[in-house]
Amino acid sequence: MRARQLIDTASYDPEALQVMGQAFDQAWRDIAGNFGGGGDKDAARLKLANALLSVANNDCRDVVSLKRAALMAMARSYRVGQRS
């Protein structure tokens, strides 16, 4: 819930927020099975929401492109985290 709330309350125009919400939901459906239950899933959803927000802007109108960019940003954050 917290992850989707981050997106829904972000400071973007309504159309961009709708596209961002769709991109988040589709991306999560694609990767949800890669994470355990409870806290692992919640942490992954927050990481995805933050990744999506890091690549989004008010001109977002392509759900597929935004989803792909968010998943790539999330993957990069995991790779960087593994090096630490």
Summary of the structure (lengths in Angstrom):
residues: 84
radius of gyration: 12.3
end to end distance: 28.8
largest distance: 37.8
contacts: 237
relative contact order: 0.19
helix: 79%
strand: 0%
